Amino acid sequence: MRKDKEKVLDEVWTEDRVRSFLEVRPHDGSSEDFHMLLKAYQSMRAEDFELFVRFFCEQQRDINACGRDGRTVLDIVTSHRNGGEYADLLRTAGAGSVD
């Protein structure tokens, strides 16, 4: 992060703002579902991400969508030191399960 850019902490996320991530689209030809989930994970606190995942699943989106490298968002999150709570939310929503 640039030194002249202040990091915003404890920002309020409304339901509409959380829902707006369902409109995020990739520009590189990758999976829309993967892109939405990844951007939400990168941008939201766990409690906001939980709400996003609920909205995401209500739209019948693919919680196990893969990126261009073949990894799912769960694969990425589990490799992060502080990703445990996010990984649990994804698993609760069905990520990693084989149907």
C-alpha positions as YAML, in Angstrom:
chain: A
units: angstrom
residues:
- id: 1
  name: MET
  ca: [0.00, 0.00, 0.00]
- id: 2
  name: ARG
  ca: [1.30, 3.46, -0.81]
- id: 3
  name: LYS
  ca: [2.41, 5.48, 2.21]
- id: 4
  name: ASP
  ca: [0.15, 8.38, 1.25]
- id: 5
  name: LYS
  ca: [-2.91, 6.14, 1.18]
- id: 6
  name: GLU
  ca: [-4.51, 5.58, 4.56]
- id: 7
  name: LYS
  ca: [-5.90, 2.14, 5.30]
- id: 8
  name: VAL
  ca: [-9.57, 2.21, 6.27]
- id: 9
  name: LEU
  ca: [-10.45, 0.00, 9.22]
- id: 10
  name: ASP
  ca: [-13.89, -0.94, 10.54]
- id: 11
  name: GLU
  ca: [-15.57, 0.36, 7.43]
- id: 12
  name: VAL
  ca: [-19.34, -0.16, 7.42]
- id: 13
  name: TRP
  ca: [-20.57, -2.59, 4.77]
- id: 14
  name: THR
  ca: [-24.27, -2.36, 3.96]
- id: 15
  name: GLU
  ca: [-26.17, -5.27, 2.44]
- id: 16
  name: ASP
  ca: [-26.27, -3.38, -0.85]
- id: 17
  name: ARG
  ca: [-22.52, -2.94, -0.84]
- id: 18
  name: VAL
  ca: [-22.00, -6.63, -0.11]
- id: 19
  name: ARG
  ca: [-24.47, -7.53, -2.90]
- id: 20
  name: SER
  ca: [-22.60, -5.26, -5.32]
- id: 21
  name: PHE
  ca: [-19.81, -7.85, -5.41]
- id: 22
  name: LEU
  ca: [-22.24, -10.13, -7.27]
- id: 23
  name: GLU
  ca: [-21.84, -7.70, -10.18]
- id: 24
  name: VAL
  ca: [-18.03, -7.91, -10.29]
- id: 25
  name: ARG
  ca: [-16.88, -9.40, -13.59]
- id: 26
  name: PRO
  ca: [-13.45, -10.62, -14.68]
- id: 27
  name: HIS
  ca: [-11.62, -9.02, -17.57]
- id: 28
  name: ASP
  ca: [-9.32, -11.95, -18.29]
- id: 29
  name: GLY
  ca: [-11.78, -14.63, -19.36]
- id: 30
  name: SER
  ca: [-11.70, -16.42, -16.01]
- id: 31
  name: SER
  ca: [-14.79, -17.82, -14.27]
- id: 32
  name: GLU
  ca: [-17.22, -15.13, -13.06]
- id: 33
  name: ASP
  ca: [-18.03, -17.15, -9.94]
- id: 34
  name: PHE
  ca: [-14.37, -17.63, -9.05]
- id: 35
  name: HIS
  ca: [-13.62, -13.95, -9.66]
- id: 36
  name: MET
  ca: [-16.55, -12.75, -7.51]
- id: 37
  name: LEU
  ca: [-15.63, -15.01, -4.61]
- id: 38
  name: LEU
  ca: [-11.96, -14.09, -4.74]
- id: 39
  name: LYS
  ca: [-12.62, -10.33, -4.88]
- id: 40
  name: ALA
  ca: [-15.10, -10.60, -2.01]
- id: 41
  name: TYR
  ca: [-12.58, -12.59, 0.07]
- id: 42
  name: GLN
  ca: [-9.85, -10.04, -0.64]
- id: 43
  name: SER
  ca: [-12.07, -7.08, 0.22]
- id: 44
  name: MET
  ca: [-14.34, -8.11, 3.09]
- id: 45
  name: ARG
  ca: [-14.12, -8.88, 6.76]
- id: 46
  name: ALA
  ca: [-15.28, -12.37, 7.67]
- id: 47
  name: GLU
  ca: [-18.76, -11.28, 8.82]
- id: 48
  name: ASP
  ca: [-19.34, -9.42, 5.55]
- id: 49
  name: PHE
  ca: [-17.93, -12.33, 3.55]
- id: 50
  name: GLU
  ca: [-20.38, -14.66, 5.31]
- id: 51
  name: LEU
  ca: [-23.27, -12.50, 4.10]
- id: 52
  name: PHE
  ca: [-21.79, -12.38, 0.60]
- id: 53
  name: VAL
  ca: [-21.47, -16.18, 0.47]
- id: 54
  name: ARG
  ca: [-25.13, -16.48, 1.45]
- id: 55
  name: PHE
  ca: [-26.17, -14.14, -1.39]
- id: 56
  name: PHE
  ca: [-23.79, -15.95, -3.77]
- id: 57
  name: CYS
  ca: [-25.32, -19.34, -2.97]
- id: 58
  name: GLU
  ca: [-28.88, -17.98, -3.20]
- id: 59
  name: GLN
  ca: [-28.08, -17.20, -6.84]
- id: 60
  name: GLN
  ca: [-27.09, -20.85, -7.39]
- id: 61
  name: ARG
  ca: [-23.49, -19.86, -8.16]
- id: 62
  name: ASP
  ca: [-20.58, -22.32, -8.12]
- id: 63
  name: ILE
  ca: [-18.78, -22.20, -4.76]
- id: 64
  name: ASN
  ca: [-16.17, -24.60, -6.21]
- id: 65
  name: ALA
  ca: [-15.43, -22.55, -9.34]
- id: 66
  name: CYS
  ca: [-11.77, -22.64, -10.39]
- id: 67
  name: GLY
  ca: [-9.45, -19.91, -11.50]
- id: 68
  name: ARG
  ca: [-7.30, -20.13, -14.59]
- id: 69
  name: ASP
  ca: [-4.67, -22.04, -12.60]
- id: 70
  name: GLY
  ca: [-7.20, -24.72, -11.56]
- id: 71
  name: ARG
  ca: [-7.41, -23.64, -7.91]
- id: 72
  name: THR
  ca: [-10.63, -22.81, -6.10]
- id: 73
  name: VAL
  ca: [-11.04, -19.88, -3.73]
- id: 74
  name: LEU
  ca: [-10.99, -22.43, -0.89]
- id: 75
  name: ASP
  ca: [-7.60, -23.67, -2.12]
- id: 76
  name: ILE
  ca: [-6.27, -20.12, -2.04]
- id: 77
  name: VAL
  ca: [-7.81, -19.22, 1.32]
- id: 78
  name: THR
  ca: [-6.48, -22.32, 3.06]
- id: 79
  name: SER
  ca: [-2.95, -21.35, 2.02]
- id: 80
  name: HIS
  ca: [-3.25, -18.03, 3.88]
- id: 81
  name: ARG
  ca: [-2.19, -17.83, 7.50]
- id: 82
  name: ASN
  ca: [-5.30, -15.88, 8.55]
- id: 83
  name: GLY
  ca: [-7.74, -17.56, 6.19]
- id: 84
  name: GLY
  ca: [-9.20, -20.11, 8.61]
- id: 85
  name: GLU
  ca: [-12.47, -18.34, 9.35]
- id: 86
  name: TYR
  ca: [-13.04, -17.67, 5.64]
- id: 87
  name: ALA
  ca: [-12.24, -21.29, 4.78]
- id: 88
  name: ASP
  ca: [-14.79, -22.46, 7.36]
- id: 89
  name: LEU
  ca: [-17.44, -20.19, 5.82]
- id: 90
  name: LEU
  ca: [-16.71, -21.57, 2.36]
- id: 91
  name: ARG
  ca: [-16.83, -25.18, 3.59]
- id: 92
  name: THR
  ca: [-20.13, -24.54, 5.38]
- id: 93
  name: ALA
  ca: [-21.50, -23.30, 2.04]
- id: 94
  name: GLY
  ca: [-20.37, -26.51, 0.33]
- id: 95
  name: ALA
  ca: [-16.90, -25.65, -0.95]
- id: 96
  name: GLY
  ca: [-14.65, -28.64, -1.34]
- id: 97
  name: SER
  ca: [-17.53, -31.11, -1.36]
- id: 98
  name: VAL
  ca: [-17.97, -33.52, -4.23]
- id: 99
  name: ASP
  ca: [-21.52, -33.78, -5.50]
...
